[in-house]
Amino acid sequence: MPHQTIVILDFGSQYNQLIARKVRSQNVFCQILPFNASIEKIKSLNPKGIIFTGGPASVYQKGAPLPDPEIFNLGTPILGICYGLQVMGKILGGKVLGSKQREYGRATLRVLYDVGARCNVPLLDGFDPNGSTVWMSHGDVVSGLPPGFTAIGRTENSSHAAIADLQRNFYGVQFHPEVAHTKQGDLVLKNFLSSICRCQGDWTPKNFIHDSIERIQETVGQEHVVLGLSGGVDSSVVAALLSKAIGKRLTCIFVDTGLLRKGETEQIRKTFVNVGAHGHVPLLRILDAQKRFLKRLAGVSDPEKKRKIIGREFIAVFEEEAKKIKNAVFLAQGTLYPDVIESQSSFGGPSATIKSHHNVGGLPKKMKLKLLEPLRELFKDEVREVGRQLGLPEETVGRHPFPGPGLAVRILGTITEQKLKILQEADSIYIEEIRRAGEYDKIWQAFAVLLPVKSVGVMGDERTYENTIALRAVTSTDGMTADWARIPDELLARISNRIINEVKGVNRVVYDISSKPPATIEWE
């Protein structure tokens, strides 16, 4: 069953995904298309509304991104944001000029009409009549309105900070309603979606699951699907979804590289093999390749070499096992919508039609398997909700990201069984304690790192010369930027005490207080 859809035209804004997420948060499905998407493509989606994003260009510069003017003849409501407002102004006969004073940062928007219990322009219905904080980021302004438009809001430096053509349902705002700095930004988007576009909010995890099962069954038919299961949330949700859709015609392959967290393999067995409230994957192959990986990594300390060795070896192991599965026609992957957006961007996003699975490192095309990506319409938070609806345990759905090369990039220097054992034990204590303290879900990612550093210590009146563990924890919304997490001192003290007392070979624990940038989240 097709969902009501909002089309978002990408003019190069850094906030594209944020706009989409805000729309999805209203249970409204949306798709981001390049600014130059054809009218035929847009019409094929039968959109309830169209949003023009902001962007770094000026409408008058050479090669400025502009949509097909025919878009204004579709009879579809349109909301232009920042540059999107200026695009609307230029094409529809208004004037856009460079502002004498660039407006960047917070400003106060004041509505320009009488506001009663309900205002007479739906876009700003409910806006604070005394003025509300909005976020500006522009150099050009609409100095002359196109025919049919009227100004409905202004700031100190922008007389046309919000405009409307009520007859054609065209609206524009010079500010960014999608960012948190705009105090009533969610209200602007909600008004556009519900009052103007008449969206009913039919995009829910439950509906997604029902529709996806139908699509998977139609696509796969009676063929078989193979999935590289890592234990991360994306591949876990794909496994649960496919299991419901095609049952025993799904085979999941889990490769135990020996570079995983403590108890990882047993957790996979518990979650995906045992029949119970969480459901199960009928065919799960768990491959013990620990010795194979450790042999390849022996003596290697360079992080890039470690990554390449692990990637190549994973491909080899996965391919060897996949060839044993008769009638396997499809390869399932946990591609998410941000990857799709990046691959289709008109503004420099790398073209990539296949997302390399984060534990596979890029499966070879010669496998000749058809690609199946059931989550390609979802953002990460939506994937987690789908996982909960499918009955996956919270420990799986809400777990922190884990790097494809595993603990190999959290052991600085060469990899040995002894080092792996030390790090697994220290990391397990760390995660156990932050979970117990209720801090785990407040943190984007937390992990321990084994440093190539030994230091002098005293234990039981004896001198020691042992390893150092670094603890890392960051807060973030998307992993692109991150700040170090402010874990309570008493919790850090308890973690340090346990690691030093319980993990043989460690006598010092330090806490990483670097943000990204300039540091990265992982150490290698």
Summary of the structure (lengths in Angstrom):
residues: 524
radius of gyration: 26.6
end to end distance: 45.2
largest distance: 86.3
contacts: 1728
relative contact order: 0.09
helix: 34%
strand: 25%
